């Protein structure tokens, strides 16, 4: 019996004593001027049902609106911490910057609102990357667009993997994106395509121009 199977068997007939879920959703509004994104992040467990909402201006990548909804919290004092997070308006949607901007006086803030901010910021650039990939990556190479072209799904996945590895932030970041798995013929197929960072820079400049 494998170790994984042993662990799964241990909990098969047990109740879950505690479960906490986080969900983050990103809604894009490229047709607006300026274009923006609305982020919705929820934390749900037996004691909490809380949602953070952020609106990010895509011409500046700064937060322009922020709000917290607490449908269920354990203490009557919890909602008093919400107003502390008014500082979010004007902040850059950057993981490293936001992680260093939690309330200096921890007694005025909320551990779980901090976690919602962390989740929103941690996933923002991934969400933006997939949004741009959907708009710009050639459909005939995309494994999710099998209606276009005749390449099999496995070959499309390999082409897509090599395209992601064009980006310095992705290459060698994990086993699948390790340069030891690169194939010269597939690198050549994506050579003419912008990397995801180049796409982001172009989109940022375009959004800034459209929003001016």
Secondary structure, DSSP 4 states (H G I P E B T S, - for coil): --HHHHHHHHHTT---S---EEEEEEEEETTSSS-EEEEEEEEESSS-EEEEEEEEETTTTEEEEEEEEEEE-SSTTGGGGGGGGGGGTT-BS-HHHHHT-S-SSGGGS-HHHHHHHHHHHHHHHHHHHHHHHHHHS-GGG-TT-TTSSS--HHHHHHHHHHHHTTSTTTTTSSSTT-GGG--HHHHHHTTTSPPHHHHHHHHHHHHHHHH-
